[in-house]
């Protein structure tokens, strides 16, 4: 299979998109070519922007145009990565470059989400092993089976879904990533409509590049479980909830071949509180400092000048 990486963005988030591409370049060895969409023409060492034919607020439209173009360029599968989802640590290039594309083809899958189950997160479907990788098949009834956390997609399947949404959601300000996940995830009533059902995600245990991060995450989850159990036994449900919230950050991190943080770096134009906690407790203050320096409303980034 021939993979590429696609980073949809908005002109006001240009510096964030380039930051994510720079993190991919730093953490993912021999990564596939990176393309941006939704930005004005941009060429730099980490990727190239595809032509923007629509207003970048029209997320579904710019993504559809981009997927059509990468298919014309000969790519069969694509890692779809939003501009605020840089890798949180070293990636497993062997798994991302070769193993997962082969699994996607072998399963006839539409997508495989890199933000998986386990590590404190619930399981929705059947878990099995494929090429020594834990894989969970998501049930058709699962609303978030088209999650926009980083994931590997069949280009054809992604184009089919985007074309369906393109015909159903007509106003630009409604054609958002949220609509892609929510509207796309609803079960359609018409049998003639295309519905993707071969949706998967990683499941623990999954191989991770950094043994240190794997160990640190396991220790935080263990300690958090003990702390909230003790708090609940002593102080009741309110104490249990209070201590649980203090350790939520560790359940928002999924350590896999592309280490991911739930909801990414930014939330409503500001640093995601879970990302701030992750930076502190996983010893990534340098990454936190660089992200904090970004202006999501500034289309000129010092990172672009590298």
C-alpha positions in Angstrom: 0.0 0.0 0.0 1.1 3.6 -0.7 0.4 5.9 2.3 0.6 9.6 2.7 -0.2 12.0 5.5 -2.9 14.6 5.2 -3.2 17.5 7.6 -6.4 19.5 7.1 -6.2 23.0 8.7 -7.5 26.6 8.5 -5.6 29.7 7.5 -5.8 30.9 11.1 -4.2 27.7 12.4 -1.3 27.7 9.9 1.4 27.9 12.6 -0.3 25.0 14.5 -0.4 22.8 11.3 3.3 23.4 10.7 4.1 22.7 14.3 2.3 19.3 14.0 4.2 18.6 10.8 7.5 19.5 12.4 6.7 17.1 15.3 5.9 14.3 12.9 9.2 15.0 11.1 11.1 14.8 14.5 9.3 11.8 15.9 8.3 9.6 12.9 11.3 8.3 11.0 11.0 7.9 7.3 7.4 9.1 7.5 5.3 9.2 4.3 4.9 12.5 2.4 2.9 15.2 4.2 0.2 17.3 2.5 -1.7 20.2 4.0 -5.2 21.3 2.9 -7.1 24.4 3.8 -4.0 26.6 3.7 -2.7 29.0 1.1 0.1 27.7 -1.0 2.8 26.5 1.3 6.1 24.7 0.6 8.6 23.9 3.2 10.7 20.9 4.3 7.9 19.1 6.1 5.3 19.1 3.3 3.4 20.9 0.6 -0.1 22.4 0.6 -2.6 21.2 -1.9 -4.5 23.8 -3.9 -7.3 25.4 -1.9 -10.5 25.6 -3.9 -12.9 26.5 -1.1 -13.0 28.6 2.0 -11.1 26.8 4.7 -14.1 27.0 7.1 -15.7 24.4 4.9 -13.8 21.4 6.4 -15.7 18.7 4.6 -15.2 20.4 1.3 -11.4 21.0 1.6 -10.9 17.5 2.9 -12.9 16.0 -0.1 -10.9 18.1 -2.6 -7.6 17.0 -0.9 -8.5 13.3 -0.9 -9.5 13.4 -4.5 -6.1 15.0 -5.3 -4.0 12.6 -3.3 -5.8 9.7 -5.1 -4.9 11.3 -8.4 -1.3 11.4 -7.2 -1.4 7.6 -6.7 -1.9 7.3 -3.0 -4.2 4.5 -1.8 -4.2 5.0 2.0 -3.9 8.2 4.0 -3.1 9.0 7.6 -5.6 11.8 8.4 -4.2 13.9 11.2 -5.8 17.1 12.4 -3.6 20.2 12.8 -3.7 20.0 16.6 -2.7 16.3 16.9 1.1 16.1 16.8 2.7 12.9 18.1 3.3 13.1 21.8 6.5 11.1 21.6 8.5 8.8 19.4 6.6 6.9 16.8 7.0 3.2 15.6 7.8 3.9 12.0 7.9 0.2 11.2 4.3 -0.3 12.3 3.0 3.0 10.8 4.8 2.7 7.4 4.3 -1.0 6.7 2.3 -3.1 9.2 -0.9 -1.0 9.6 -1.3 -0.4 5.8 -0.9 -4.1 5.3 -3.5 -4.8 8.0 -5.9 -2.3 6.5 -5.6 -4.0 3.1 -5.9 -7.5 4.6 -9.0 -6.7 6.6 -10.6 -4.7 3.8 -11.0 -2.0 6.4 -12.2 1.5 5.8 -10.2 3.0 8.7 -8.0 2.1 11.7 -8.0 4.7 14.4 -4.6 5.2 16.1 -6.4 6.4 19.3 -7.5 3.0 20.7 -9.1 1.2 23.6 -7.4 -0.1 26.8 -5.0 1.9 28.9 -7.9 3.0 31.0 -10.3 3.5 28.0 -13.4 1.3 27.4 -13.8 -1.4 24.8 -16.8 -1.2 22.4 -16.3 -4.2 20.0 -14.5 -7.4 19.4 -10.7 -7.4 20.1 -8.4 -9.7 18.2 -4.7 -9.8 17.1 -3.5 -9.1 13.6 0.3 -9.2 12.9 0.8 -9.2 16.7 -1.1 -5.9 16.9 -4.2 -5.6 19.1 -7.1 -4.5 16.9 -10.7 -3.7 17.9 -13.5 -3.9 15.4 -16.0 -1.1 16.1 -19.7 -2.0 16.0 -21.8 -0.2 13.4 -23.9 1.3 16.2 -20.8 3.0 17.7 -21.4 6.8 17.1 -17.7 7.7 17.1 -16.4 5.1 14.6 -15.3 8.0 12.3 -13.3 9.7 15.0 -10.9 12.3 13.8 -8.2 11.4 16.1 -5.2 10.4 13.9 -6.0 7.3 11.9 -5.3 5.4 8.8 -8.0 5.5 6.1 -8.6 3.9 2.7 -8.6 6.9 0.4 -11.5 5.5 -1.5 -13.6 4.9 1.6 -12.8 8.3 3.0 -13.8 9.9 -0.3 -17.0 8.0 -0.4 -17.9 9.2 3.1 -16.9 12.8 2.4 -19.0 12.8 -0.8 -22.0 11.5 1.1 -21.6 14.3 3.7 -20.9 16.8 0.9 -24.3 16.1 -0.6 -26.1 16.2 2.8 -24.6 19.2 4.7 -25.0 22.2 2.5 -23.9 25.3 4.5 -20.2 26.0 4.9 -20.3 26.8 8.6 -22.0 23.4 9.3 -19.3 21.4 7.4 -17.0 21.0 10.3 -14.8 18.2 11.7 -17.5 17.8 14.4 -20.1 17.3 11.7 -17.9 14.7 10.0 -17.7 12.7 13.2 -21.3 13.1 14.5 -23.3 13.2 11.3 -21.1 10.6 9.6 -21.4 8.3 12.6 -25.2 8.3 12.6 -26.7 5.1 11.2 -28.5 6.0 7.9 -31.9 4.7 7.2 -31.8 4.3 3.4 -30.4 1.0 2.3 -29.2 2.7 -0.9 -26.8 5.0 0.9 -23.2 4.1 1.4 -22.4 3.3 5.0 -18.9 2.3 6.0 -18.9 -0.6 8.4 -15.3 -1.9 8.4 -14.1 0.4 11.1 -11.3 -0.5 13.5 -9.0 1.0 16.1 -5.9 -0.1 18.0 -6.4 -2.0 21.2 -3.9 -2.5 24.1 -1.4 -3.8 24.4 0.1 -2.0 21.5 3.8 -1.6 20.8 5.2 1.8 21.7 8.6 3.3 20.8 9.4 4.7 24.2 9.7 2.2 27.1 10.0 5.2 29.5 6.6 6.6 28.5 5.0 3.2 28.6 6.2 2.7 32.1 5.3 6.2 33.3 1.8 5.9 32.0 1.3 2.5 33.6 2.5 3.8 37.0 0.2 6.8 36.8 -2.8 4.6 36.0 -1.9 2.2 38.8 -1.4 5.0 41.3 -4.5 6.8 40.2 -6.6 3.7 40.6 -5.4 3.1 44.1 -5.8 6.8 45.1 -9.4 7.1 43.9 -10.3 3.8 45.5 -8.9 4.9 48.9 -10.5 8.3 48.5 -13.9 6.7 47.7 -13.6 4.4 50.7 -12.9 7.3 53.0 -14.8 10.2 51.6 -17.5 8.6 49.4 -18.5 9.3 45.8 -17.6 13.0 45.9 -14.0 12.3 47.0 -13.8 9.5 44.4 -14.8 11.9 41.6 -12.5 14.6 42.8 -9.4 12.3 42.8 -10.5 10.7 39.5 -10.5 14.1 37.9 -6.9 14.8 39.1 -5.8 11.6 37.2 -7.9 12.1 34.1 -4.9 13.3 32.1 -3.3 9.9 32.1 -6.5 8.3 30.5 -6.5 11.0 27.9 -3.1 9.8 26.6 -3.0 6.7 24.4 0.5 5.2 24.1 0.8 3.5 20.8 2.8 3.6 17.6 1.7 7.2 17.2 1.3 8.5 20.8 -1.9 10.6 21.0 -3.6 12.9 23.4 -7.4 13.0 23.5 -8.6 16.3 22.0 -5.1 17.3 21.0 -3.0 20.3 21.9 -5.6 23.0 21.5 -9.1 23.4 22.7 -11.1 26.5 21.6 -8.0 28.4 20.6 -6.2 27.7 23.9 -4.0 25.0 25.2 -5.9 21.9 26.2 -5.7 21.5 30.0 -5.0 17.7 29.5 -2.1 18.6 27.3 -0.7 20.9 30.0 -1.0 18.1 32.6 0.6 15.7 30.1 3.5 18.0 29.5 4.2 18.4 33.2 3.8 14.8 34.4 5.3 13.1 31.3 8.4 15.4 31.5 7.7 17.2 28.2 8.0 20.8 29.3 9.9 21.8 26.1 7.1 20.6 23.9 4.6 22.4 26.2 6.6 25.6 25.9 6.8 25.5 22.1 3.0 24.8 21.9 2.3 27.6 24.3 4.2 30.1 22.1 2.0 29.4 19.1 -0.6 31.9 18.1 -3.5 30.1 16.4 -4.6 33.4 14.8 -1.3 34.2 13.3 -0.7 32.8 9.8 3.1 33.5 10.0 5.1 31.1 12.0 8.7 31.1 12.9 8.6 27.3 12.4 7.9 27.8 8.7 11.2 29.6 8.3 13.3 26.6 9.3 
